[in-house]
């Protein structure tokens, strides 16, 4: 990692931290408490909940022999399996697994080194007050401790975790206790997929749907070798939960093109999947983008003679990987696989490229996340492409016969790509789009593109909120209409999630609520889930009438799931 990147990240992070401090009189020791709003995850060994920054103002080292903490603000101590305290030395980060954004806002491969935090004292069981005893020399200047918790398997996803500081003993004396703990209570979530699970380097690009039987199906890229986009050895994986997201079954593979066409798997990657649970049948559909082989950087022509020893796939970001035509050697392919047993098994894929793509288009692909069933039964995927002028666009792709035949619409907007779709309360279809120009815009000039259609995309109308309301760092977002009953009356709200910042790096994954079909998104109803740096993609679903589910690329796990009570979103 470049030192300048590290300095920038630490400066930005601690500007956002809530701080309180105190001094210890003659002892010349100060203690500062810091917390981040990041999820505390089941199936992750150590979750950061409180940082102690201890400043030794003297010129000699001093021994720390006791640190006393509390769990005030924790809803249920039974949710915690163990509490641990780690001495980090001069390192302010809680682990040496760092997700570092590059200039474009992408998260680079994780960095590792030989540093290991030192555990102070032993594992402790949860209690209202906890004292860790040990001996750790505190050098002059700043040093850091992190309080970590490991959750029990039965931890409730609707509870919150908190920790506070009651005091410490340094060289036999007690520095004064800070006036107040930071007012942060952290949500409980689930680490559905973590870096290196099943020997996979990275999991990316989530989608989430609820089946008619109430099963949650989470889909994602299985990026076997590194975190990069296509081309590469990438499959589409799926995790199932039959208990509202509390536990998840082992990963299944939905789409894997293997060594199709005689080329190794590194030249048959499948990525950026989208899922539809048909509201009128047991069918579940997963679409994704398949890339076969590789094309020359300048000409776009097919490269012959690719073998397992050839590593040109690693540099795909620099290549023109899709062009006009229909054949896999010419252009990327739009695949759909189907399940009729609640996501347990999946069909061989059907290729929609010749059926729907315009031959002159450079690219036509599904947009990642979640598709919908319209009120008249039409199945609808959000989609994206590049036209013959290489202009990026967003549109929709739909089937009116249950997924047998498909059509793709006119472009809704240009200089866009990944998009999310919802049907509004009046039947209008809304497309909410990642706008490439936002990478260079700030403040009120920044905003996602939004368009609506009443004729399945034959014509589009730009929405009043387009390019001026929902800020983004040019990142995938999720749009979802949630329908519920209140007082015997059917109501609905529109939900949106993305990194709530207008520039890179991506951070502050947030859910927002609209009560008027997306005309306004009042700030009183924003819910911050994860303020730390992450890759930013997310997908929303309704678990039931009273509960929202979200899976997102979080700071604490590649695929992070949270369950949100509707009452919490609506401040009831």
C-alpha positions as CSV (number, residue, x, y, z in Angstrom):
1,X,0.0,0.0,0.0
2,X,1.3,3.5,-0.8
3,X,1.9,5.6,2.3
4,X,-0.2,8.4,0.9
5,X,-3.2,6.2,0.5
6,X,-2.9,5.0,4.1
7,X,-2.6,8.5,5.4
8,X,-5.6,9.6,3.5
9,X,-7.8,6.7,4.7
10,X,-6.8,7.2,8.3
11,X,-7.4,10.9,8.1
12,X,-10.9,10.5,6.6
13,X,-11.8,7.7,9.0
14,X,-11.0,9.5,12.2
15,X,-12.6,12.7,11.0
16,X,-15.8,10.8,11.0
17,X,-15.3,9.1,14.3
18,X,-17.1,10.3,17.5
19,X,-14.5,11.2,20.1
20,X,-14.5,11.9,23.7
21,X,-11.4,12.3,25.9
22,X,-9.9,13.0,29.3
23,X,-6.5,13.6,30.9
24,X,-5.0,11.9,34.0
25,X,-3.5,14.8,35.8
26,X,0.1,14.2,36.9
27,X,0.2,10.9,35.2
28,X,-0.1,12.7,31.8
29,X,-2.2,10.0,30.2
30,X,-5.3,10.7,28.0
31,X,-8.0,8.2,26.8
32,X,-10.2,8.7,23.8
33,X,-13.1,6.5,22.8
34,X,-14.0,5.8,19.2
35,X,-16.8,3.8,17.6
36,X,-17.8,3.2,14.0
37,X,-21.3,2.3,12.8
38,X,-20.4,-1.0,11.2
39,X,-22.3,-4.2,11.6
40,X,-21.4,-6.9,14.2
41,X,-21.6,-10.1,12.3
42,X,-22.5,-13.7,13.1
43,X,-19.9,-16.2,11.8
44,X,-17.0,-13.7,12.1
45,X,-14.6,-14.4,15.0
46,X,-13.8,-10.8,15.9
47,X,-16.1,-7.8,15.4
48,X,-14.8,-4.3,16.4
49,X,-17.1,-2.5,18.8
50,X,-14.9,0.1,20.7
51,X,-11.5,1.6,20.2
52,X,-9.4,3.0,23.0
53,X,-6.8,5.5,22.0
54,X,-4.5,5.9,24.9
55,X,-2.0,8.8,24.8
56,X,1.1,8.4,27.0
57,X,2.4,12.0,27.3
58,X,5.5,11.0,29.2
59,X,8.9,10.0,27.7
60,X,9.0,6.5,29.3
61,X,6.9,3.5,28.7
62,X,4.3,2.5,31.4
63,X,2.6,-0.8,32.1
64,X,-1.1,-1.3,31.6
65,X,-2.3,-4.0,34.0
66,X,-6.1,-3.6,34.0
67,X,-8.9,-2.4,31.7
68,X,-12.5,-2.3,32.8
69,X,-15.4,-2.2,30.3
70,X,-19.1,-2.3,30.3
71,X,-21.8,-3.6,27.9
72,X,-24.3,-0.7,28.5
73,X,-26.5,-0.3,25.4
74,X,-26.4,-4.0,24.4
75,X,-29.9,-5.4,24.0
76,X,-29.3,-9.0,25.1
77,X,-26.0,-10.3,26.5
78,X,-26.9,-13.8,25.4
79,X,-26.2,-12.6,21.8
80,X,-22.5,-12.4,22.7
81,X,-20.4,-15.6,22.9
82,X,-17.1,-13.9,23.9
83,X,-15.6,-10.5,24.4
84,X,-11.9,-9.9,23.6
85,X,-9.5,-7.0,24.0
86,X,-6.5,-6.5,21.6
87,X,-3.5,-4.2,21.9
88,X,-2.8,-2.8,18.4
89,X,0.3,-0.7,19.3
90,X,0.6,2.3,17.0
91,X,-1.8,0.9,14.5
92,X,-5.3,2.4,14.7
93,X,-7.0,-0.1,12.4
94,X,-8.6,-3.1,14.1
95,X,-7.2,-5.7,11.7
96,X,-4.5,-5.9,9.2
97,X,-6.9,-6.9,6.5
98,X,-7.4,-3.6,4.7
99,X,-9.8,-2.9,1.9
100,X,-8.2,0.1,0.2
101,X,-10.0,2.1,-2.5
102,X,-8.1,3.2,-5.6
103,X,-8.6,6.5,-7.4
104,X,-11.7,5.2,-9.2
105,X,-13.3,4.0,-6.0
106,X,-12.7,0.3,-6.6
107,X,-11.5,-1.8,-3.7
108,X,-8.1,-3.3,-4.4
109,X,-7.0,-6.8,-3.4
110,X,-6.7,-7.1,0.4
111,X,-3.2,-6.5,1.8
112,X,-1.7,-8.7,4.5
113,X,1.5,-8.5,6.5
114,X,3.0,-10.4,9.5
115,X,1.6,-8.1,12.1
116,X,-0.7,-9.7,14.6
117,X,-2.6,-7.8,17.3
118,X,-1.7,-8.9,20.9
119,X,-4.6,-10.2,23.0
120,X,-4.8,-8.4,26.3
121,X,-6.1,-10.8,29.0
122,X,-8.2,-13.8,28.2
123,X,-11.6,-14.3,26.4
124,X,-14.4,-13.0,28.7
125,X,-18.0,-14.0,28.9
126,X,-20.5,-11.2,28.5
127,X,-21.5,-9.4,31.7
128,X,-22.6,-5.8,32.6
129,X,-19.1,-5.1,33.8
130,X,-15.9,-6.8,32.6
131,X,-12.3,-6.4,33.8
132,X,-9.4,-7.5,31.6
133,X,-6.2,-8.2,33.4
134,X,-2.7,-8.5,31.9
135,X,0.4,-6.5,31.4
136,X,1.2,-4.5,28.3
137,X,3.8,-1.8,28.1
138,X,2.5,1.5,26.9
139,X,5.1,3.4,24.9
140,X,5.2,7.2,24.7
141,X,2.7,8.7,22.3
142,X,-0.4,7.1,20.9
143,X,-1.4,3.5,21.4
144,X,-4.6,1.7,20.5
145,X,-6.7,-1.1,22.0
146,X,-9.8,-2.6,20.2
147,X,-12.7,-4.3,22.0
148,X,-14.0,-7.2,19.9
149,X,-17.0,-9.4,20.3
150,X,-17.8,-12.8,18.8
151,X,-21.6,-13.5,18.5
152,X,-23.5,-16.6,19.4
153,X,-25.2,-18.5,16.6
154,X,-28.5,-17.6,18.1
155,X,-27.9,-13.9,18.2
156,X,-31.0,-12.0,17.1
157,X,-30.6,-9.9,13.9
158,X,-32.9,-7.3,15.4
159,X,-30.8,-6.6,18.4
160,X,-27.9,-4.2,18.9
161,X,-24.4,-4.4,20.5
162,X,-22.5,-1.8,22.5
163,X,-19.5,-1.5,24.7
164,X,-18.2,1.2,27.0
165,X,-15.2,2.1,29.1
166,X,-15.1,2.3,32.9
167,X,-11.4,2.8,33.5
168,X,-7.9,1.3,33.4
169,X,-4.8,1.0,35.6
170,X,-1.5,2.3,34.2
171,X,1.6,2.1,36.4
172,X,-0.7,1.5,39.4
173,X,-2.8,4.6,38.9
174,X,-6.2,5.3,37.2
175,X,-6.5,8.0,34.5
176,X,-9.8,9.9,34.6
177,X,-12.7,8.3,32.7
178,X,-14.0,10.1,29.6
179,X,-17.2,12.0,30.3
180,X,-19.4,9.8,27.9
181,X,-19.2,6.9,25.6
182,X,-19.8,7.5,21.9
183,X,-23.6,7.2,21.2
184,X,-23.2,4.3,18.7
185,X,-25.1,1.1,19.0
186,X,-24.1,-1.4,16.3
187,X,-26.6,-3.6,14.4
188,X,-26.2,-7.4,14.2
189,X,-25.8,-9.0,10.8
190,X,-24.6,-12.1,9.1
191,X,-21.3,-12.7,7.3
192,X,-22.9,-14.8,4.4
193,X,-19.6,-14.9,2.5
194,X,-16.1,-13.8,3.6
195,X,-12.9,-13.4,1.8
196,X,-11.3,-16.9,1.4
197,X,-14.4,-18.8,2.3
198,X,-14.3,-22.1,0.3
199,X,-10.9,-21.1,-1.0
200,X,-12.4,-18.3,-3.0
201,X,-10.5,-15.0,-3.2
202,X,-13.5,-12.6,-3.4
203,X,-17.3,-12.6,-3.5
204,X,-18.8,-9.6,-5.2
205,X,-22.0,-8.1,-6.8
206,X,-25.0,-9.3,-4.7
207,X,-28.6,-10.0,-5.6
208,X,-31.4,-11.0,-3.2
209,X,-34.9,-12.3,-3.6
210,X,-37.6,-13.9,-1.5
211,X,-39.4,-16.9,-3.0
212,X,-43.1,-17.6,-2.6
213,X,-42.2,-20.1,0.1
214,X,-40.4,-17.4,2.1
215,X,-36.9,-18.6,1.3
216,X,-34.2,-16.0,0.9
217,X,-31.9,-16.5,-2.1
218,X,-28.7,-14.5,-2.2
219,X,-26.6,-14.6,-5.4
220,X,-23.1,-13.2,-6.0
221,X,-20.0,-13.4,-8.1
222,X,-17.6,-16.2,-7.0
223,X,-14.3,-14.7,-8.0
224,X,-11.9,-17.6,-7.5
225,X,-8.5,-16.0,-8.2
226,X,-8.7,-12.3,-7.5
227,X,-11.2,-9.5,-7.0
228,X,-11.1,-8.2,-10.5
229,X,-14.0,-7.9,-13.0
230,X,-14.2,-10.1,-16.1
231,X,-12.3,-11.7,-17.7
232,X,-11.4,-14.4,-15.2
233,X,-12.4,-17.6,-13.4
234,X,-15.8,-16.3,-12.1
235,X,-19.0,-18.2,-11.4
236,X,-22.4,-17.3,-10.0
237,X,-22.9,-18.6,-6.5
238,X,-26.1,-18.8,-4.4
239,X,-26.8,-19.1,-0.7
240,X,-30.2,-20.1,0.7
241,X,-31.8,-19.2,4.0
242,X,-35.0,-20.8,5.2
243,X,-35.1,-19.0,8.6
244,X,-35.3,-15.3,7.5
245,X,-31.5,-14.9,7.1
246,X,-30.4,-16.1,10.5
247,X,-28.5,-19.1,9.0
248,X,-27.4,-19.8,5.4
249,X,-26.9,-23.2,3.7
250,X,-23.6,-24.1,2.0
251,X,-22.9,-22.3,-1.3
252,X,-24.4,-23.7,-4.5
253,X,-23.1,-22.8,-8.0
254,X,-25.9,-21.6,-10.4
255,X,-23.9,-20.6,-13.5
256,X,-20.4,-22.0,-14.4
257,X,-19.4,-22.2,-18.1
258,X,-16.4,-24.4,-17.3
259,X,-14.1,-24.9,-20.2
260,X,-16.7,-24.1,-22.9
261,X,-15.3,-23.9,-26.4
262,X,-12.0,-25.6,-25.3
263,X,-10.8,-22.6,-23.4
264,X,-9.8,-22.7,-19.7
265,X,-12.1,-21.3,-17.0
266,X,-10.2,-18.1,-16.8
267,X,-11.6,-17.3,-20.3
268,X,-15.2,-18.3,-19.5
269,X,-16.2,-16.0,-16.7
270,X,-19.8,-15.4,-15.7
271,X,-20.5,-12.2,-13.7
272,X,-23.0,-9.6,-12.5
273,X,-26.1,-11.7,-11.9
274,X,-29.7,-10.6,-11.3
275,X,-32.5,-12.7,-9.8
276,X,-36.3,-12.8,-10.2
277,X,-38.7,-14.8,-8.1
278,X,-41.8,-15.2,-10.2
279,X,-44.7,-14.0,-8.0
280,X,-47.2,-16.2,-9.9
281,X,-45.3,-19.5,-10.1
282,X,-42.5,-21.5,-8.4
283,X,-40.0,-20.4,-11.1
284,X,-36.9,-18.5,-10.1
285,X,-34.7,-17.0,-12.7
286,X,-31.0,-15.9,-12.5
287,X,-29.5,-14.0,-15.4
288,X,-25.9,-13.2,-15.8
289,X,-23.2,-12.0,-18.3
290,X,-20.9,-14.6,-19.8
291,X,-17.7,-13.6,-21.5
292,X,-15.9,-16.1,-23.8
293,X,-12.3,-15.7,-24.7
294,X,-10.6,-12.3,-25.1
295,X,-10.4,-9.5,-27.6
296,X,-7.6,-7.3,-28.8
297,X,-7.2,-4.0,-27.0
298,X,-7.2,-1.8,-30.1
299,X,-9.1,-3.7,-32.7
300,X,-11.6,-5.6,-30.6
301,X,-10.8,-8.8,-32.7
302,X,-10.8,-12.2,-31.2
303,X,-7.4,-13.4,-29.8
304,X,-6.5,-16.9,-31.0
305,X,-4.4,-19.5,-29.2
306,X,-5.4,-18.7,-25.6
307,X,-4.2,-21.4,-23.1
308,X,-4.2,-22.0,-19.4
309,X,-0.6,-20.7,-19.3
310,X,-1.7,-17.4,-20.9
311,X,-2.5,-14.7,-18.3
312,X,-3.9,-12.0,-20.6
313,X,-7.3,-12.4,-18.8
314,X,-5.8,-10.6,-15.8
315,X,-5.7,-7.3,-17.7
316,X,-9.3,-7.2,-19.0
317,X,-10.0,-3.7,-17.7
318,X,-7.7,-2.4,-20.5
319,X,-9.5,-4.4,-23.3
320,X,-12.4,-3.9,-25.6
321,X,-14.1,-7.1,-24.5
322,X,-17.4,-7.0,-26.4
323,X,-18.4,-5.8,-29.8
324,X,-21.2,-5.9,-32.4
325,X,-22.7,-9.3,-33.4
326,X,-24.2,-12.3,-31.7
327,X,-21.5,-15.0,-31.5
328,X,-19.6,-15.6,-28.2
329,X,-16.4,-14.8,-30.1
330,X,-17.9,-11.4,-31.0
331,X,-19.8,-10.2,-28.0
332,X,-20.7,-10.9,-24.4
333,X,-23.7,-13.2,-23.8
334,X,-26.9,-12.8,-21.8
335,X,-27.6,-16.1,-20.0
336,X,-30.6,-17.2,-17.9
337,X,-30.8,-20.3,-15.6
338,X,-34.1,-21.4,-13.9
339,X,-35.0,-23.3,-10.7
340,X,-38.5,-24.7,-9.9
341,X,-37.6,-26.2,-6.5
342,X,-37.0,-23.1,-4.4
343,X,-33.5,-22.5,-5.6
344,X,-32.1,-26.0,-4.7
345,X,-31.2,-27.0,-8.3
346,X,-30.7,-25.1,-11.5
347,X,-31.2,-25.7,-15.2
348,X,-28.6,-25.4,-18.0
349,X,-28.6,-21.8,-19.1
350,X,-30.6,-20.4,-22.0
351,X,-28.9,-17.8,-24.1
352,X,-31.0,-14.7,-24.9
353,X,-28.4,-12.9,-27.0
354,X,-29.8,-13.6,-30.4
355,X,-33.3,-13.3,-29.2
356,X,-33.0,-9.8,-27.9
357,X,-29.7,-8.0,-28.7
358,X,-29.5,-5.6,-31.6
359,X,-26.7,-6.8,-33.8
360,X,-25.0,-3.4,-34.0
361,X,-24.9,-2.9,-30.2
362,X,-21.4,-3.4,-28.7
363,X,-22.8,-4.9,-25.5
364,X,-26.1,-6.1,-24.0
365,X,-26.2,-7.5,-20.5
366,X,-28.4,-7.9,-17.4
367,X,-27.9,-5.3,-14.7
368,X,-27.0,-6.9,-11.4
369,X,-29.3,-7.2,-8.4
370,X,-33.0,-8.1,-8.4
371,X,-35.7,-8.2,-11.1
372,X,-39.4,-7.9,-10.5
373,X,-42.8,-9.4,-11.4
374,X,-45.2,-6.7,-12.6
375,X,-48.8,-6.7,-11.5
376,X,-49.9,-8.2,-14.9
377,X,-47.4,-11.1,-14.5
378,X,-44.7,-9.7,-16.7
379,X,-41.2,-10.8,-15.6
380,X,-38.7,-7.9,-15.9
381,X,-34.9,-7.7,-15.6
382,X,-33.1,-4.4,-15.4
383,X,-30.5,-4.4,-18.2
384,X,-27.7,-2.4,-19.7
385,X,-25.6,-2.0,-22.8
386,X,-23.5,0.0,-25.2
387,X,-24.9,1.0,-28.6
388,X,-23.1,1.2,-32.0
389,X,-21.5,4.5,-30.9
390,X,-20.2,2.9,-27.7
391,X,-22.6,5.0,-25.6
392,X,-23.5,3.3,-22.4
393,X,-27.2,3.0,-21.7
394,X,-29.7,1.4,-19.3
395,X,-33.0,-0.3,-20.2
396,X,-35.3,-3.2,-19.3
397,X,-35.7,-6.8,-20.6
398,X,-39.0,-8.5,-20.1
399,X,-41.1,-11.6,-20.7
400,X,-44.9,-11.8,-20.9
401,X,-45.1,-15.6,-21.1
402,X,-43.4,-16.7,-17.9
403,X,-39.8,-16.6,-19.2
404,X,-40.2,-18.4,-22.6
405,X,-39.6,-15.4,-24.9
406,X,-38.0,-12.1,-24.1
407,X,-37.8,-8.6,-25.5
408,X,-35.5,-5.7,-24.6
409,X,-36.6,-2.1,-24.6
410,X,-35.3,1.2,-26.0
411,X,-32.6,2.8,-23.9
412,X,-33.9,4.8,-21.0
413,X,-30.9,7.1,-20.6
414,X,-27.3,7.4,-21.9
415,X,-24.0,7.5,-20.0
416,X,-25.5,5.0,-17.6
417,X,-25.2,1.2,-17.1
418,X,-26.1,-0.7,-13.9
419,X,-29.6,0.0,-12.9
420,X,-32.5,-1.0,-10.6
421,X,-36.2,-1.3,-11.3
422,X,-39.4,-1.0,-9.4
423,X,-43.1,-0.8,-10.2
424,X,-44.7,2.3,-8.6
425,X,-48.1,2.4,-7.0
426,X,-49.8,3.6,-10.2
427,X,-48.3,0.8,-12.3
428,X,-45.5,3.0,-13.8
429,X,-42.1,1.3,-14.1
430,X,-39.2,3.3,-12.6
431,X,-35.6,2.7,-13.6
432,X,-32.9,4.1,-11.2
433,X,-29.5,4.2,-12.9
434,X,-25.8,4.6,-12.1
435,X,-24.7,7.6,-14.0
436,X,-21.1,7.6,-15.1
437,X,-20.7,11.4,-15.1
438,X,-21.2,11.4,-11.3
439,X,-17.6,10.3,-10.9
440,X,-16.6,13.9,-11.5
441,X,-19.5,15.7,-9.9
442,X,-20.0,17.0,-6.3
443,X,-22.8,18.4,-4.2
444,X,-26.2,19.3,-5.9
445,X,-24.8,18.5,-9.4
446,X,-24.5,14.8,-8.4
447,X,-27.4,12.5,-8.6
448,X,-28.5,9.2,-10.1
449,X,-30.4,9.2,-13.3
450,X,-34.1,8.2,-13.0
451,X,-36.6,7.5,-15.8
452,X,-40.1,6.1,-16.0
453,X,-42.1,4.2,-18.6
454,X,-45.8,3.2,-19.0
455,X,-45.2,1.1,-22.2
456,X,-42.4,-1.3,-21.2
457,X,-39.7,1.0,-22.4
458,X,-40.9,1.9,-25.8
459,X,-40.8,5.5,-24.5
460,X,-39.2,6.9,-21.4
461,X,-39.8,10.1,-19.4
462,X,-37.0,11.6,-17.3
463,X,-38.1,11.8,-13.7
464,X,-38.2,15.1,-11.7
465,X,-35.5,13.7,-9.3
466,X,-33.1,12.6,-12.1
467,X,-29.6,13.8,-11.6
468,X,-30.4,16.0,-8.6
469,X,-31.6,13.9,-5.6
470,X,-29.9,10.6,-4.9
471,X,-26.2,11.1,-4.7
472,X,-23.7,8.4,-5.5
473,X,-20.0,7.7,-6.1
474,X,-21.0,6.1,-9.5
475,X,-22.0,2.8,-8.0
476,X,-24.7,0.2,-8.3
477,X,-27.8,0.9,-6.1
478,X,-30.9,-1.0,-5.2
479,X,-34.5,0.1,-5.6
480,X,-37.4,-1.8,-4.1
481,X,-41.1,-1.3,-3.5
482,X,-42.4,-2.7,-0.2
483,X,-46.1,-3.4,0.2
484,X,-47.6,-3.8,3.7
485,X,-50.9,-3.6,5.5
486,X,-51.6,-1.1,8.2
487,X,-55.0,-0.7,9.9
488,X,-56.6,-2.8,7.3
489,X,-55.3,-0.5,4.5
490,X,-52.7,-1.6,1.9
491,X,-49.8,0.8,1.8
492,X,-46.4,0.9,0.1
493,X,-43.1,2.6,0.4
494,X,-40.1,2.9,-2.0
495,X,-36.7,1.9,-0.6
496,X,-33.3,2.7,-2.0
497,X,-29.8,1.7,-0.9
498,X,-26.3,2.7,-2.0
499,X,-23.1,4.3,-0.6
500,X,-24.5,7.7,0.5
501,X,-21.6,9.9,-0.7
502,X,-21.1,11.8,-3.8
503,X,-17.5,10.8,-4.5
504,X,-15.1,8.0,-4.1
505,X,-14.0,6.1,-2.1
506,X,-17.3,4.2,-1.5
507,X,-18.6,4.1,2.1
508,X,-21.7,4.9,4.2
509,X,-24.0,2.1,2.9
510,X,-27.5,3.6,3.7
511,X,-31.1,2.7,3.2
512,X,-33.5,5.5,2.4
513,X,-37.4,5.6,2.4
514,X,-39.8,7.4,0.1
515,X,-43.4,7.8,0.9
516,X,-44.4,9.4,-2.4
517,X,-43.1,7.0,-5.1
518,X,-39.6,8.5,-5.2
519,X,-40.4,12.2,-5.4
520,X,-38.8,12.8,-2.0
521,X,-36.4,10.9,0.3
522,X,-36.7,12.6,3.7
523,X,-33.5,12.5,5.7
524,X,-35.3,11.6,8.9
525,X,-35.8,8.1,7.4
526,X,-32.3,7.3,6.3
527,X,-30.7,4.3,8.1
528,X,-26.9,4.1,8.0
529,X,-25.7,0.5,8.0
530,X,-22.0,0.6,7.4
531,X,-19.9,3.8,7.4
532,X,-16.5,2.2,6.7
533,X,-14.9,1.7,3.3
534,X,-16.5,-1.0,1.1
535,X,-17.2,-2.0,-2.5
536,X,-20.7,-0.5,-2.2
537,X,-23.0,-2.9,-4.1
538,X,-26.3,-3.8,-2.4
539,X,-29.7,-5.4,-3.0
540,X,-33.0,-5.1,-1.1
541,X,-36.0,-7.5,-0.7
542,X,-39.1,-7.9,1.5
543,X,-38.7,-10.7,3.9
544,X,-42.3,-10.3,5.0
545,X,-44.7,-7.4,5.5
546,X,-42.9,-6.3,8.6
547,X,-39.3,-6.9,7.7
548,X,-36.8,-5.7,5.0
549,X,-33.7,-7.7,4.0
550,X,-30.6,-6.4,2.5
551,X,-27.3,-8.0,1.3
552,X,-24.4,-5.7,0.6
553,X,-20.7,-5.6,0.0
554,X,-19.7,-4.5,3.5
555,X,-16.6,-3.4,5.3
556,X,-16.6,-6.5,7.5
557,X,-17.5,-9.2,5.0
558,X,-17.7,-9.6,1.3
559,X,-21.4,-10.5,1.5
560,X,-23.1,-8.9,4.5
561,X,-26.8,-9.6,5.3
562,X,-29.0,-7.5,7.6
563,X,-32.6,-7.8,8.6
564,X,-34.4,-4.5,9.3
565,X,-37.8,-4.2,11.0
566,X,-40.2,-2.0,9.1
567,X,-40.9,-0.2,12.4
568,X,-37.3,0.8,12.7
569,X,-37.2,2.2,9.2
570,X,-40.5,4.1,9.7
571,X,-39.4,5.4,13.2
572,X,-42.3,3.8,14.9
